[in-house]
Amino acid sequence: MSENILRRLEIKKLKGLIDVNITFANTLTAIMGVNGSGKTTILHALACMYQKERYGEEYKFSNFFVPNPDSQWAGSELRAVYWQGEMTKAGKRRLRTKIFTKKRDRWADYSARPKRDVFYLGIDTCLPEIERKKQNAFVSYQTQLRDDRTSKKVINKAAYILEKSYKSLLEHTVKNKRLSGVELSDGLKYSALSMGTGEQRVIKILNTIFNAQNCSLILIDEIDLLLHVNAFKKLLFIINEEAKRKKLQVIFTTHALMIKEFNFVEIRYIENTPTKTLVYTDINTGMIYSMTGVESRGIKVYVEDAFAQAIVKKIAKELNILKKITVHLFGSAQNAFTLAASIILKNESRENVLIVLDGDKYISSDEKKTQIQKALSGTEKDIDTRWNQALSLISQFSLPNNCRHPENFVHNLLIDEDQDTNEFVILAREIRVVDDKHSFINDIVERLGDSYDVLVDNILSIVSETDEWANFTINIRNWLRERREI
């Protein structure tokens, strides 16, 4: 089976999605967004882009995008960018592109679609089988024990996830339809007709994952639906292990904010504006709530991580403006430009919004402009004005040349302090080499064992009296001072 890895989906127009460019992880990608943002539409589009290679399912656009009096889907255009085939001797793969359009009555020729086994698990897989049967009389079925190696693995994993004493996986045949069944260690047997909906879906997902051929594409809509938090966590870990082993790509939609806990899942957050659909590569609860309209304070500041958040709060506290601001995280630096583009495209007020970069990436004006042009593309006459408006929202900490990031900068200030008995200074001097920038501060926090917020505030209080601190925070301080005066 040839190796096929989906790298990117570009949608010029499809349903409510406009000018989308979404990349995918090699293994697990979570698509998030508010209801109606187009998450499921993306899965439907991906399901239609391949013809099956061996055992997969095969869908056409008409399966999901059914022509109707209100829409014939004319004008739809999208493309898949993917790797296919073995690596060359130089260790590279050739990127291929497949374009799909619907000009009038028909979509593009399906015979030219790339081959790949695809499996789509929609929300309908949550519907109990007893409700599908529409039958209230006696149901007769033939039972067969599934004792092959894969089936044993499926039932063992299901027992672990759902904390049930499964003994074996069964298969029931009802009028040429096959249903899953289980046997418990106490001898009790039952089919999918008697299963709970969450139980039924976990077994369906595991069956799909473990029976899929290498390099398959698995699409799961609302993966967390009907699952307890602990069961969902276990399911994700198991899916990830199998995806890595078999080179599967698993793309799923979810509303579970706890997905941020899993570093093996890449997040793509979808947000619609009137002229463009934006894609964030990271998200957190504060940002989600902010973008969906839940906001209690007048001044909004967005930062990359928790340490930057603590710095901004420290500055606001010094200026007696802390109660007036809300500080949200936006994740990776690239998201700063997507966020700025979102504010401009939605024509939101810019007066009390600041987006703060750490100052270690996209430092120059040219670098910032290049990134904003990627996030806010267009050929309108006023596009230059929009770029400038977006750029005006973005500021940064002023790092000295000898520091790579804020954590490194504050650590240097600590070890230069003339306080030989201060435990923060003593611990800072013991930290010389780290494998992650956060360790400059996190190692101190972990060794002292108190809450992160309290200890970081203490650290910042030590260094905030220095001239270097004033220079480091000057851009944000001046902006907040102006807001205070207003």
C-alpha positions, 0 to 999 in steps of 0.5 A: 500500500502506497504511503499517502500523507495529507498536508493541506486542504485549500478551500476557495469556497464550500458552504460557509467556508471561504478562502481556507488554508488548513494544514494537518498533522501526520497523525492526530489533528483536532478541528475545533470551532463554534457551532456552524463554523464548518468543522463537519464540512471539512471532514465531508470534503476530505472524505470525498477526495479519495477513491478507495485503495483496498478496503476503505469506504468511497464517497462522492460530493453528492453524498454530503453536498446534495443539490437542492432548490437553495443550493446547487453548490456551483462555484465550489472549489477546493484542493488537496495537497498531499505526499504520495509514494515512497521517499526518494534517495534524497529523503524527499517526497513529491508534493501532489495537488488534486483540484475539485470544482463544480462549475455547473451540474457536475463535480470534477471527474472522480476517476482521477482521485488519488487512491487511499483507504478512507473511513468516515464516522459521522454523528449517526454512529452515535445513534443506538442500533435499536433506534435504527432497526425500527422494530419492536418485535423479537429480533433474531440474529446469528452470533459468531465469536470474533477471536482473531488477534485484532478483535481481541485487541479491540475488546481489551482496549474497550474494556480498559476505556469503558472499565467494563469486564468484557471477555470477547467481541461478538458479531451478530448478523441480522438480515445481512446486516452485521452488528457488534456484540460483546460477552462479559466475564460473567457470561452475559452477552448482548448486541449493539441493539442493547448497548449504551450509545457511548459504549457502541461508539467506542467499539465502532471507533476501535474497530475502525482504527485497528482494522484499517490498513496502514496509511489510511485516513480516519475521519471522526465527527464529534469524537468526544460525544457521549463519552465521559472525560476519562474514557475520552482521554484513554481513547485518544491515547490508544488512537495515537499509539495505533496511528503512529504504529500504522502511519494513520492520519486521524482527523476529528472534530471536537468541542472538548477544551481539554484537548489542549492537554495532549501534546500529540494532538495538533489543533486547528481552530476555525473562525468565520468572518464575512470575507474569509475563514481563519484557521488558528494553530492553537487555542485555549479556553480564554481565547475561545470565550473571547471570540464567542462574545463572553467578555467582562472587562473593557481592555483585552490583551492577548499574549503567547503563554502563561509567563507573558500573561503574568508579565502583563498583569504585573505591569497592569498592577503597577499602573493600577489598571489590573481590574480593567483588563483581561489577558488571554493566551493565543499560543504560537506567535503565528496566531497573533497575525491570524487574531489581528486579521480576525479583528479587522475582518469582523470590523471589531473595535481596535481601540482597547485591544493589544496583541503582544509577541514575546519579542523572539520571533517576527521582530522586524516590521518587514517580518510582521508585514509578511505574516499579516499579508499571509493571514489577511490576503486580498486584492481590495483597494483598501487592503494596504489600510487593512494591513496597517490596521492589523499591524497597529494591534501588534506589539512586543516585549523589547528583548536585549540582543543577548536574550532569546526569550522573556524567560531567559531575560528574567532569569538573567535579571535574577542571577544578576541580583545582589541578593545572595540569600534570596532563595529565588536568586539562589535557585536561578543561579543553579540553572545554567542549561535548559532544554526548553525555554520555560524551564528557566522559570518552571524549574524554580517554581517546581522546586519551591512547590507553590502555585505558578501564579504566586511564585512568578509574581514574586520573581517579577517583583524582584526584577521589576525595579531594574532599568532593564525591566523598564526597557523590556516592558516599555511598549506594553507599559506605554500602551496600558498607560494610554488606556488608563488615561482614557 
